[in-house]
């Protein structure tokens, strides 16, 4: 065989051998996209290009881990790098799916519009991923309410907790510098106090002496000095909403405008309206068609849904809204249920859930006849289990790193050569 052809043949053979030695990227685990959109990057560099744009809920496979960053593979076979905090584990996704099925059965408590572009979060927390957006003026249905601390626990960074081992060369240099450093002699021991130090301490500045009884009694417990006052916990009010596309999630309540007429909302007395219901129409010869209303209000950010409820009726004689029934200083919970009106009847039945002074929850039924509210019954109420997706296990990059196969020197060199030549 001619010698000029020997080198190319050997090169091709070595490349084929090295390619056979390289491992295929096995899937380390399954995950789901958490935010509304997520860009898939070709490399870990900040200047890397975007390979694809993934949508919320898309299933991907994790094939590699570099600290907090993970390399994923889509169903179309595209591979790229994303932040592990933008992914949901299979446990989290299953918990979210079950929670959304339960929330889809909740009756609407009010209607509202977004004051500005509003992010919809999976959980009532700013650190929770936002999977959808409501445009300014977008209409939503109000389903629930929750108050959470604004300063929540910091998100655990699974990748940056791993520290690289220090190189032996650097360790030897530090040991050499420490051995050559100039060391001062040790400090001498402090002198002992005189034997009559107690009597000397009792002398006053003007030369007189006071008895040793004036010294503090060590047998009495010392009074602890009060520490600095604790910072108050700032609470945030969140509302569970359902969009027109049947997307269910949490938004900040302060960015919602409830769609109750202003001529009724003016009677809120500075309180926040948490729910409202139409109890039927009234025809006024002068003012036109008006409606009777039931609403619930909260004086502040409360751990329950409302602390008062009220029924407004339209007076056709005085042409104004008047209070038909009102209850205050209670602990109320959603859902407030209003039965549909029967054809040709002015009667409307509704139920209010409260927690009484004895700690038990009860559901009270009322009947509205178009002018007055009548108590119809009371029964014990057992609330359903409050589920949350926050308790599910998140993606742990340390566990995924332990599943990575150990690559030898030859394999690492071949991977580096492939990356330089082909960018893969």
DAKA-V265348 format. One record per residue. RES is the residue in one letter. PSI is psi in whole degrees, 0 to 359 (999 if undefined). OMEGA is omega in whole degrees, 0 to 359 (NA if undefined). NEAR is the number of other C-alpha atoms within 10 Angstrom. Layout:
res = (RES RES)
psi = (PSI PSI)
omega = (OMEGA OMEGA)
near = (NEAR NEAR)
//
This chain:
res = (X X X X X X X X X X X X X X X X X X X X X X X X X X X X X X X X X X X X X X X X X X X X X X X X X X X X X X X X X X X X X X X X X X X X X X X X X X X X X X X X X X X X X X X X X X X X X X X X X X X X X X X X X X X X X X X X X X X X X X X X X X X X X X X X X X X X X X X X X X X X X X X X X X X X X X X X X X X X X X X X X X X X X X X X X X X X X X X X X X X X X X X X X X X X X X X X X X X X X X X X X X X X X X X X X X X X X X X X X X X X X X X X X X X X X X X X X X X X X X X X X X X X X X X X X X X X X X X X X X X X X X X X X X X X X X X X X X X X X X X X X X X X X X X X X X X X X X X X X X X X X X X X X X X X X X X X X X X X X X X X X X X X X X X X X X X X X X X X X X X X X X X X X X X X X X X X X X X X X X X X X X X X X X X X X X X X X X X X X X X X X X X X X X X X X X X X X X X X X X X X X X X X X X X X X X X X X X X X X X X X X X X X)
psi = (130 143 326 333 348 317 312 323 317 322 315 320 318 319 318 321 316 323 325 333 339 146 153 144 105 151 122 336 166 147 171 147 129 308 175 314 148 127 132 117 146 334 173 353 148 338 9 152 160 125 316 166 118 147 163 133 355 134 135 163 138 124 344 157 133 97 241 342 143 147 128 161 127 174 339 1 4 137 140 179 141 168 134 337 347 11 152 137 169 324 316 317 321 320 319 319 316 321 322 327 321 318 333 339 354 137 145 140 341 171 148 166 154 128 327 178 126 131 138 120 156 316 160 72 144 332 350 142 142 118 356 166 142 124 163 127 0 138 142 162 133 128 326 183 144 146 127 154 140 320 93 174 138 147 129 130 99 338 323 356 346 123 139 141 145 138 152 326 318 322 317 322 318 322 321 318 324 324 328 354 153 125 129 152 157 151 143 159 144 151 152 150 155 162 328 38 334 319 321 326 339 349 140 172 326 4 343 164 149 156 158 346 343 349 151 142 116 348 336 142 139 141 120 135 138 134 181 145 143 144 136 144 122 124 147 140 122 149 133 124 163 126 176 336 13 29 129 129 186 139 160 129 327 346 12 143 114 140 36 143 146 329 343 320 339 345 12 344 38 359 162 125 121 336 152 151 143 122 16 157 152 132 119 128 333 312 351 202 129 174 149 147 146 129 161 147 160 133 333 188 110 153 355 185 328 160 5 153 157 144 126 138 152 123 112 345 316 355 55 165 141 153 124 323 147 138 138 173 55 169 97 152 149 155 144 125 129 122 152 147 140 146 129 8 143 353 137 130 140 159 140 131 127 160 122 179 335 3 354 147 137 149 121 135 141 156 130 122 12 342 320 157 131 136 133 341 169 143 155 147 132 108 153 167 129 100 156 147 352 340 353 154 129 176 128 108 335 317 322 323 328 341 349 135 147 124 130 179 316 320 321 321 318 322 319 320 317 321 322 322 315 351 21 999)
omega = (180 182 179 181 184 183 178 181 178 180 179 181 179 179 178 179 180 179 177 181 183 182 172 182 177 180 181 181 179 180 181 181 183 184 181 175 181 180 179 185 182 184 178 180 178 180 181 183 177 180 184 176 184 182 179 177 179 180 180 175 180 184 180 182 172 185 182 181 180 175 184 177 180 178 177 179 178 181 179 187 176 175 181 179 177 180 175 176 179 178 179 182 178 178 179 180 178 180 179 176 177 181 180 180 182 177 178 180 180 172 184 175 181 178 177 178 193 177 178 185 178 179 179 181 178 180 179 181 176 186 180 178 175 180 178 182 179 182 178 173 181 183 185 186 178 177 181 176 179 179 181 179 181 179 180 178 187 186 187 178 180 181 178 178 180 182 181 180 179 178 179 180 179 177 179 178 180 180 180 183 179 183 176 177 181 180 179 179 180 180 180 178 179 184 181 184 180 179 178 180 182 181 178 182 182 175 179 181 174 185 179 179 180 180 182 179 183 181 180 179 181 179 182 178 179 179 180 181 180 179 180 179 179 182 177 182 181 180 174 186 173 182 178 177 180 172 184 179 186 177 176 185 184 179 178 174 181 191 175 182 181 181 174 182 181 179 182 177 177 179 181 178 183 179 175 185 177 181 176 183 178 180 178 183 183 185 181 182 176 183 169 188 167 177 172 183 176 182 182 177 186 176 174 193 179 179 178 173 191 176 178 174 178 179 182 179 180 176 181 175 177 180 177 181 183 173 181 173 178 179 187 183 172 5 166 185 177 180 177 182 176 182 177 182 177 183 174 178 177 182 179 180 180 171 185 183 180 178 181 179 182 178 182 180 180 176 178 184 183 179 183 178 182 175 185 181 180 180 176 183 178 182 175 180 180 180 178 179 183 182 181 182 178 179 180 182 178 179 179 179 179 179 182 176 180 181 178 184 182 181 179 179 180 177 178 179 179 180 179 185 188 180 181 NA)
near = (5 6 7 8 9 10 11 11 11 11 11 11 12 12 13 11 11 15 14 10 12 14 11 8 13 13 17 18 16 17 24 20 24 26 22 18 17 18 15 23 21 20 18 15 9 7 9 12 14 14 15 15 10 19 16 19 17 14 20 23 20 22 22 24 23 17 18 18 19 23 24 26 20 16 10 7 10 13 23 23 25 22 15 27 22 20 26 25 21 18 16 21 22 14 18 20 13 13 16 16 11 11 17 14 9 14 16 21 21 21 20 19 19 21 16 14 13 19 20 27 24 25 19 26 21 17 14 18 22 23 20 19 16 19 14 14 15 17 20 25 21 26 24 24 24 18 19 17 13 14 13 11 8 7 9 11 14 17 20 11 11 11 8 6 6 8 8 9 8 10 11 11 11 11 10 11 11 11 10 8 8 8 8 6 6 6 6 6 6 6 6 6 8 8 8 8 9 12 13 11 12 16 14 10 7 6 7 8 13 13 9 12 8 8 12 9 9 7 6 7 7 9 6 6 6 6 6 6 6 6 6 6 10 11 14 19 20 22 23 23 26 23 17 11 7 11 15 25 24 25 27 21 20 13 17 22 16 24 14 18 9 9 9 16 16 9 13 15 9 12 14 18 20 22 27 23 21 16 25 18 15 17 12 14 10 9 10 10 11 18 17 22 21 21 24 28 22 23 15 12 17 17 14 17 22 27 20 19 22 17 24 23 23 23 16 16 9 8 14 14 19 16 15 18 16 14 11 13 11 15 19 24 21 22 17 20 16 20 12 12 13 9 7 6 10 15 18 19 19 18 19 19 22 23 17 12 9 6 8 11 19 18 19 17 18 18 18 22 14 18 17 13 17 12 12 13 11 14 11 13 14 10 11 6 6 6 12 15 18 14 10 16 14 18 21 16 20 16 12 18 16 11 16 15 10 9 12 8 9 11 16 13 13 16 17 12 13 13 11 10 8 7 10 12)
//
